[in-house]
Amino acid sequence: MTMGKMRNYRGMLQNRILRPHLPETHWLTDAGTLRMLRAYSSVFIKPDLGSGGDGIIRVRKLSRGYEARSGPSLRIVGAGSVLRAVRTFRRSNNRYLVQKGLQIARYRGEIFDIRVYLQKPEHKWVIAGMVARVAAPHKFVTNYHQGGHAEPLQKVLLNQFKNNQAKVNACHRKIEQLSMTIAGIVGKWSSTHELGIDLALDKKGYIWILEANSHPGHRLFTQLTDRTMYRTIIENKRKMAVQIP
């Protein structure tokens, strides 16, 4: 069963460890969107059951008006037309949520986030792989299907923290703590044995939880020169008798 983003968000919100790392998120309504746009410089509007970065809308403030963008389509509108612009990008059969936009850190000029791949091969969650996902030029999503590519997480974090290994190690530990906590919570209402957790660093190095996905793709890990994590994922799939596409 596919897990909705809002169900996961509300479940994680109850946990004191995760709560400070969750960007404000609500069901999409006209009044709520306008309130979020007044409060933040940008918001992201996402389908509750979407994956692969598909259907995400970004709305950000300009000096005058707003920019609404989804995929290659972009509209510049005044304040009175921003809701209409959002509606033109929405798909009528999907329920949407609106989330605070983040000032996401960049790697070589492009935004990046972190995919943590968890599996449950022997009735216990393990982290099988962690990788940085770097967006294609001028994109605001990092997904593989949207042109994003993989980079070794250690390499990207060293760049982010200016080769300060102590800060990189601390970040790694926090990523692992958050990911294992999320898996424990999601596992309470889902029978899934695989979980893809997406995290992001802001420009100050703070970790934010973007979402948890019960059907994570593993092909991203084939882009890494070191195939150790990919082989671990495949071996765990065999143990769990999960079909490998």
N, C-alpha and C positions, 0 to 999 in steps of 0.2 A: 504493500500500500504506500502511495506517495504521501510524504509528510508535508503539510502546508507550512509556509514560512511563519505565519502568525501563530499557529499552534506551538511551534518550536520556540518562538520568541517569548510567548507568555509563560511557557514552562521554564525557560532559562531565567526569566525575570524574577522568579521566586527564589533563586539561589543567590545568596549574599556574595559569593565569589564572582559569579558571572555578571550580576546586575550592573556594576560600574563600567563594564566593558560593552554594554549594549546600547547602540544609538537609538534615540527615541523613535518609536515606530507605532503607527496607528492604521486602522482600516481607512481606506481612501474615502473621504467625503469632501464636498466643495468647501464647507466651512473649515474642516481640519486642514485641508491643503493650504488655504489662505493663511491660517494661523501659523502653520509651519514655515511658510514663505516669509512671513513677517519676522519670525524668530531666527531663521538661519539664512545664510547666503545661498544655499542650494538644498534641494531635496531630490531624492530618488523615488520613483514610483515603480513598483514591481508587481508582476502577477504573483498571486499567492502560491500557485502551483507551477510557476515557470522554472526553467533550468537553462543552462548554457548561455546565460546572459540575454536570452531572447525576450523581447517585449519590454525591456527596461527603459524608462523615460527619465531623463535628467532635466530638471528645471533649475536655472540659476539666475540670480539677480544681475542685471546690468546697471550701468549708471542711470539709464532710463529704460524701464521696462524689464522684460524677461527673455531669456533664451530657453526654448523647449526643444529637446533633441531626443530622438529615438533612432538608433542605427544611423544610417546616412542622412536621414531627414531632419531638418532643422527649421524652426520658426522663431522669428523675433517679434514679440508682441508687447502691447501695453498691458498695464495692470488689469484693465477691464476685460482683456481677452485671454488671459493666461489659462483659465479653466477650460475655455473652448479649445485652446491649442492642445491641452492634455487629452481632452476627449477625442480629438482626431487621431491620436496615436493609440488609444486604448482598443482592446479587442472585447467585443460585447460579451463573449462567453467566459471571460475570466474575472475573478474578483481580485482587486488590487489593494496594495497597502502603500503607505507613504512613509518614507524614512529620512531622518536627518542626513544631509550630505556631510561628508567628511573631507578634511584637507589631507588627502592620502599622500604618503611619501612617494618619491619617484626614484627610479633607477635609470641612469643614463637618459634622463629627460622624460621618461614615460612612467605612468603610475604602475604600481605593482601591488599584489596582495599575496597571501600565503594559503596554499592548499595543504591541509593535513588529512592524510588518508588513514582511516582507522578500520580495523577488521577484528572479527571475533571468531578466530579459528578453533579455539578450544574453550568456549564458554567464558572467555575473558577478553576484554578489549585490549588491543595492542596498537601502537602507532607503527604502521607499515611503511609510511613514507611522508616526507615533508618537502615541499618545493615552492619556490617563488614563481608566480605567474606575472609576466610583464606584458602590459597592453601593447597593442600595435600603435604606431604613431597616430596621434589625434583621436584615439579611442578612449572612452571612459569606462569600458569593461575589459576585463583581462582574459576572458574565457577563450579556450582553444578554438572554438567554433567562430569566434569573433576576431581571429587573427592573433590572439595572444600566444606567447611562447614561454617555455620553462627555462628557468635558470637555477643553479644550485642555491639553496637557501643560505648556506654559510657565506657564499660569495656575495650575495646581495646584502646580507646583514652587515658584513664587514665594511662594505661600501657605505651603508647607511650610518653606521656608528664610527666611521673614520678609523677603521682598523683597531678599535678598542675591543680586544677579545673578551674582557670581563663583561662589558655591556652586551656583547653578542651572546655569551653564555647565559647571562641573566634573562635575555629575551627568549632564548631557546627553552629555558626552564619554564618560563611563564606560558609560552605557547603550549608546551606539553601539559602543564597543569590545567589550563583552560580547556584544551581538547579532551582530556580524559574526563573532566567534570561534565562537559557537554554530553559525551557519549553515555555516561552513567545516567544522566537525566533523560535523554532521548530514548534510551533503552528501556525505560520504565513503561512507555506506551507504544513502543514499536518493536516488532520482531526482527528488524533488519540486522544483518550481520556485517554490513559495511556502511561506512559513514564518511562523507567528505565534508570537512569543516573549513570554511573560508574565513580568514582573519585578515585584518589590514593594520598597518602602522600609520599613524598620522605623522605630520611633519615634526612633532615633538617626540616621536618614538613610542607613543602610547598605543597599546594593542586594543583593537575593536573587533567585536564578533559580527561578521556580516551575515552568515547563514550556515545551516547544516543541511546536507543533501543526502538522502537515503539511497540514491542511485549514482554514486560518483563514477566518473570516467577515469580509467587508468592509463589511457594512451598518452597523456601528458608526460608521464614518467619515461616514456621511450625517447623523449627529446634530450634527456640527460646522457652525457657521455658515460658516466658510471651507471650501469644497469642494475646495481644491487637492489635498490628499492623496488624496481619493476619486477625483478625475479622474486622478491619476497611477496609482493602482492599476488603474483600468479600462483606461487606455491600455496599461499593461504587460501586462494580461491579453490584450488584443487582439494585442499583439506575440507573445505566447507561444501564441496560439490556445487559451487556456484558456476553457472554457465559462463564461459569466457567468450565474449562476442568477437 
